[in-house]
Amino acid sequence: IFFRFPMPWPCALLVLITLLGHGEARTVYYQWDVEDWVVDFLRPTITTEQLCVGREKGCGGTFSKTARELPFFIPQDHLKPAQLANGMYPGPLIEANEGDIIELTVINNLRASGTTIHFHGLHMRGTPWNDGPVQIAQAPIMPNTNYTYRFEAYPAGTFYWHSHMDALQQSRGLKGPIVIHRKEEPFAKMYTEEMVIMVSDEWRDPESCFKIDGAMPGNPVCSDAKYASFNGQWGDGTDTYPYPLLTVKPGKCYRLRWINSGSSAENFIITISGHNMTLIAVDGVPVKATQVKSFNIHNGERADVVVCMDQDPGYYLVTAEYDYGCRMLRGKGFPVPGFHPVEACRWYAFLRYAGTDADPPRPYRPWYPDFEVPRGTGGGSDPDPTTGAVFDTTVREGWSVTEPLHAAPLAPEPDLRYYVTLGLKGPTDVRPDNVPGTRGRWYSDLEDRRMSWTNPLTPVLHTKGKCGAEGVPITNVPENVTTIELVINNLSPTEHVMHLHGGYFRVINTAKFEWCAIDKPECFMMPQGLNPCPEEDRANGDLNHTWQWLPDYRPNVDKHPIRTPWIKAPLYWGCKYNEGKDKPHQNLQTPLYKDTLSVWQRSWSVVRLEATNPGMWLFHCHLQPHIPLGMMMVFNVKPSLQPPIPETVPTQGPCPVWSWADKYERMAEEYHRKARAVGKAYGTGFGKGPAKH
């Protein structure tokens, strides 16, 4: 049994590996205090010592601009009301061996908000009430209360935790990494060191940016991206905002565990100058070791790569590129109605060799019109070219770059096939006096139902969906079904990154539309009747509102905005999966295991999953602006085998918890006991009326 307290991630990794080894299962304890903080949103909790690594003597001293500041000294346009666990961003590392029991006590000291924690990628076998999404697995942990999550550390791999309260708390800071070490690590001989790297777009005020509609329903109020961080730090190389550094030991090989814990940006393409990378795991699952020169991780995805520090000492550029954002870059990209121009689409850190005497890289100008790219120093000033494949599952070819280390071919047909549609329901004319979130609602639901998410009155796992769940898109999977195929049709002009709780799926087929690829941003504005999609495959996201309102688009003419009138256009449509034409392209022999998947705009994907884990499992878009607007559905799996809900689990609403009959009987008996005591004290018999005097 080990108690786990906050410490730097590399130290935590070393301590846990040393102490636990790979022996019998045990319980690992954590305790978090969740509190309100005020921070600089570009480097919320980076210490002065961390900021000064590699910089000149005197850094952080009396005359230095480099320091973690008190809120009073933080520029007002950088002040962020954050919500943090143990005062850390990213939050504390959860780490265990496969099969261990993790026990995490969350103490909610927030002033005015409940919270929950979701363990993204863990399957919660036997404990579905600890999965975290509010009003599905549990009610909120309310202020001044606490709750203890207890669950199995399964499966092994790289994951992360985040609040699942309203899709906004994680953008305020409630998120952190999870590492579950495999009992038998197949790539153990390839590396001796490990490092976790969380990449995320950063927002000072996510509440304003993500909670309501922008100019068009489904679009955010703010620009898609401006800042992004590596392990909680953005930097431009100045004294005030130094570059994020990944400090490594020369001659060592590292397992770099990359996590896209983003908010609004769909993806990051990762490259490291001068260093080849070997991809060994995707979403926690081992894959055949494959050399890559870049890899793409979408919002919520993870990738593990091995990198050997075999170059000359120095600073080597590390890049995270949001490629779709680059198509909307201010002054250079395609102007899309309803979107602000993107202010930046590439963000940088440096791989720093410990002990190097090279100077830190010079500052750069990241904004329009410069869009500079910083340069490395020492060996990183003239790095060797990298070689290898491009791992990018946005395109069909990306799915064949690697395959599961232990492939298990699938049957030709599933037990059951569902057609799931991603789309937007109208009407979509967004006016200033509209109640937010009522004009245009996203949905992910069965094709013949298309319901946008609405919160149930009581968590649906607590009622098996039989009470307080009217209008909630729940799919009751037949209990005799094991294998399900989901044909996912994206009938919208927006990419959606879909995440499944409670298990993996396997991606067996994806679309390949050259006319709507990443380098064709005009696809976003392509009307339904004027496109290369065969007419028989075209479909609308809302059959009752096939023509959607477009906003008062305001192009600039000599720096003066021109307000154009509202118009209607048939833009919310997609090119559906066609079994006759598309089924021959499926891969049933070596499909990748995933829990998160990008479904490209106007496109489709086909996945298989095993409906064997009893519980209520959420399937939703992981882009935070799409969650408050309803892009969620739930699969009710094997309700007869769902375990009883412990009485400690937070619940709420008018509906009884299905397994708490004994508790309700005890409560009723206690009420009767108190009533009898009161009656006796006042000289009345219980139920006999007032006493005579």
RAPEBEL-V733906 format. One record per residue. N is the residue number from 1. OMEGA is omega in whole degrees, 0 to 359 (999 if undefined). Layout:
<<N:OMEGA> <N:OMEGA>>
This chain:
<<1:181> <2:172> <3:184> <4:179> <5:185> <6:172> <7:179> <8:186> <9:181> <10:178> <11:180> <12:179> <13:183> <14:181> <15:184> <16:179> <17:182> <18:186> <19:188> <20:186> <21:179> <22:181> <23:185> <24:180> <25:179> <26:180> <27:178> <28:186> <29:174> <30:173> <31:181> <32:168> <33:179> <34:187> <35:174> <36:177> <37:169> <38:189> <39:168> <40:190> <41:180> <42:177> <43:194> <44:186> <45:177> <46:184> <47:176> <48:180> <49:178> <50:181> <51:186> <52:180> <53:177> <54:183> <55:189> <56:175> <57:183> <58:177> <59:181> <60:182> <61:187> <62:185> <63:183> <64:174> <65:186> <66:180> <67:167> <68:190> <69:167> <70:179> <71:182> <72:185> <73:178> <74:177> <75:186> <76:180> <77:174> <78:180> <79:181> <80:171> <81:186> <82:172> <83:191> <84:173> <85:181> <86:175> <87:185> <88:170> <89:348> <90:186> <91:185> <92:175> <93:168> <94:184> <95:181> <96:171> <97:178> <98:179> <99:175> <100:172> <101:177> <102:177> <103:185> <104:175> <105:180> <106:178> <107:183> <108:175> <109:174> <110:185> <111:190> <112:182> <113:168> <114:178> <115:170> <116:178> <117:174> <118:183> <119:193> <120:178> <121:176> <122:193> <123:177> <124:179> <125:179> <126:180> <127:185> <128:179> <129:179> <130:180> <131:169> <132:186> <133:185> <134:180> <135:171> <136:179> <137:186> <138:167> <139:182> <140:165> <141:189> <142:179> <143:179> <144:173> <145:179> <146:176> <147:179> <148:173> <149:178> <150:186> <151:180> <152:176> <153:183> <154:357> <155:176> <156:176> <157:181> <158:183> <159:172> <160:178> <161:175> <162:175> <163:176> <164:184> <165:184> <166:181> <167:182> <168:184> <169:180> <170:175> <171:174> <172:173> <173:183> <174:176> <175:180> <176:188> <177:172> <178:175> <179:176> <180:184> <181:182> <182:179> <183:177> <184:184> <185:185> <186:184> <187:187> <188:183> <189:183> <190:185> <191:176> <192:183> <193:177> <194:175> <195:175> <196:178> <197:177> <198:179> <199:182> <200:166> <201:187> <202:186> <203:177> <204:185> <205:182> <206:180> <207:180> <208:187> <209:192> <210:192> <211:183> <212:180> <213:168> <214:181> <215:176> <216:179> <217:181> <218:178> <219:180> <220:178> <221:186> <222:174> <223:181> <224:182> <225:170> <226:181> <227:172> <228:186> <229:168> <230:182> <231:173> <232:182> <233:168> <234:178> <235:176> <236:177> <237:178> <238:178> <239:181> <240:181> <241:178> <242:178> <243:168> <244:182> <245:171> <246:186> <247:185> <248:179> <249:179> <250:177> <251:180> <252:173> <253:186> <254:164> <255:179> <256:181> <257:183> <258:180> <259:171> <260:181> <261:189> <262:183> <263:185> <264:179> <265:185> <266:190> <267:171> <268:172> <269:188> <270:172> <271:176> <272:184> <273:174> <274:185> <275:172> <276:182> <277:175> <278:180> <279:182> <280:179> <281:178> <282:184> <283:177> <284:185> <285:179> <286:175> <287:177> <288:184> <289:186> <290:178> <291:181> <292:173> <293:174> <294:174> <295:184> <296:175> <297:178> <298:183> <299:180> <300:180> <301:177> <302:176> <303:177> <304:178> <305:174> <306:180> <307:178> <308:183> <309:189> <310:180> <311:176> <312:181> <313:178> <314:179> <315:183> <316:186> <317:173> <318:186> <319:170> <320:185> <321:172> <322:193> <323:179> <324:176> <325:179> <326:179> <327:179> <328:185> <329:182> <330:176> <331:183> <332:188> <333:180> <334:181> <335:183> <336:177> <337:179> <338:177> <339:168> <340:172> <341:177> <342:185> <343:178> <344:180> <345:176> <346:180> <347:194> <348:168> <349:177> <350:169> <351:185> <352:175> <353:179> <354:179> <355:180> <356:176> <357:177> <358:177> <359:173> <360:179> <361:181> <362:176> <363:177> <364:179> <365:189> <366:192> <367:175> <368:2> <369:188> <370:184> <371:183> <372:174> <373:180> <374:181> <375:177> <376:178> <377:185> <378:177> <379:181> <380:179> <381:179> <382:187> <383:174> <384:175> <385:178> <386:180> <387:178> <388:182> <389:172> <390:180> <391:184> <392:184> <393:169> <394:181> <395:184> <396:183> <397:181> <398:183> <399:181> <400:180> <401:178> <402:180> <403:180> <404:178> <405:178> <406:183> <407:177> <408:183> <409:181> <410:177> <411:180> <412:182> <413:175> <414:173> <415:185> <416:179> <417:174> <418:171> <419:183> <420:181> <421:172> <422:183> <423:182> <424:178> <425:180> <426:3> <427:190> <428:178> <429:183> <430:179> <431:182> <432:183> <433:175> <434:172> <435:184> <436:176> <437:182> <438:183> <439:184> <440:181> <441:174> <442:172> <443:164> <444:189> <445:178> <446:188> <447:185> <448:181> <449:173> <450:179> <451:173> <452:184> <453:168> <454:185> <455:173> <456:182> <457:179> <458:180> <459:189> <460:176> <461:183> <462:182> <463:188> <464:177> <465:186> <466:181> <467:176> <468:184> <469:178> <470:179> <471:179> <472:183> <473:177> <474:176> <475:180> <476:182> <477:178> <478:186> <479:180> <480:181> <481:176> <482:185> <483:180> <484:171> <485:175> <486:171> <487:188> <488:178> <489:178> <490:182> <491:180> <492:179> <493:186> <494:172> <495:175> <496:179> <497:189> <498:181> <499:178> <500:173> <501:170> <502:179> <503:177> <504:162> <505:178> <506:186> <507:186> <508:182> <509:174> <510:181> <511:173> <512:181> <513:180> <514:183> <515:180> <516:180> <517:183> <518:180> <519:178> <520:183> <521:178> <522:177> <523:181> <524:184> <525:184> <526:179> <527:187> <528:186> <529:184> <530:181> <531:182> <532:180> <533:178> <534:187> <535:182> <536:181> <537:181> <538:178> <539:181> <540:176> <541:178> <542:183> <543:180> <544:180> <545:183> <546:175> <547:185> <548:178> <549:173> <550:186> <551:175> <552:183> <553:187> <554:174> <555:179> <556:174> <557:184> <558:177> <559:178> <560:179> <561:177> <562:181> <563:179> <564:181> <565:174> <566:177> <567:175> <568:178> <569:180> <570:188> <571:183> <572:183> <573:177> <574:179> <575:192> <576:171> <577:177> <578:187> <579:182> <580:183> <581:191> <582:183> <583:179> <584:181> <585:185> <586:179> <587:179> <588:185> <589:186> <590:180> <591:180> <592:171> <593:180> <594:166> <595:180> <596:190> <597:172> <598:174> <599:188> <600:182> <601:179> <602:192> <603:180> <604:172> <605:178> <606:181> <607:173> <608:177> <609:179> <610:180> <611:185> <612:183> <613:184> <614:178> <615:172> <616:189> <617:183> <618:172> <619:190> <620:172> <621:184> <622:175> <623:192> <624:177> <625:184> <626:183> <627:177> <628:180> <629:163> <630:185> <631:182> <632:171> <633:183> <634:171> <635:177> <636:188> <637:175> <638:182> <639:181> <640:181> <641:179> <642:185> <643:179> <644:180> <645:176> <646:184> <647:179> <648:184> <649:179> <650:176> <651:179> <652:177> <653:187> <654:189> <655:177> <656:173> <657:191> <658:186> <659:185> <660:181> <661:180> <662:179> <663:181> <664:177> <665:177> <666:178> <667:180> <668:179> <669:179> <670:177> <671:179> <672:180> <673:180> <674:179> <675:178> <676:180> <677:178> <678:179> <679:179> <680:182> <681:183> <682:174> <683:177> <684:171> <685:183> <686:178> <687:183> <688:179> <689:185> <690:178> <691:177> <692:180> <693:999>>
